Amino acid sequence: QVQLVESGGGLVQPGGSLRLSCAASRSFFSMGWYRQAPGKERELVAAVNSGGSTNYGDSVKGRFTISRDNAKNTVSLQMNSLKPEDTAVYYCNGRMYYSDNTVTDYWGQGTQVTVSS
């Protein structure tokens, strides 16, 4: 059974920082973070592939940094200059691409990030 276990969420004041971590039970081509705020669709925060190429959502560029350790199957998200609009449940994602062009996503259970004074 594939597992992705997140840690590091919590309550932080605007302008503060948090670091999210995710440990996976297997390797993935792409690992990343998505978030979902109440009443909104889940959106990409950041992703990184096994070669180190990264992709960020427009709203977090310049504030968040994603990194991964391929040997340990872990991915981390350093979040700086946090804003109230960053408040959401953050989900770790592992994605595999197959030779028949299918894609399979695996998800963690989610961790709450709340930015509030």
Sequence and secondary structure as in RCSB ss.txt:
>XXXX:A:sequence
QVQLVESGGGLVQPGGSLRLSCAASRSFFSMGWYRQAPGKERELVAAVNSGGSTNYGDSVKGRFTISRDNAKNTV
SLQMNSLKPEDTAVYYCNGRMYYSDNTVTDYWGQGTQVTVSS
>XXXX:A:secstr
   EEEE  EEE TT  EEEEEEESS  SEEEEEEE TTS  EEEEEEETT  EEE GGGTTTEEEEEETTTTEE
EEEE S  GGG EEEEEEEEEE TTS EEEEE   EEEEE  
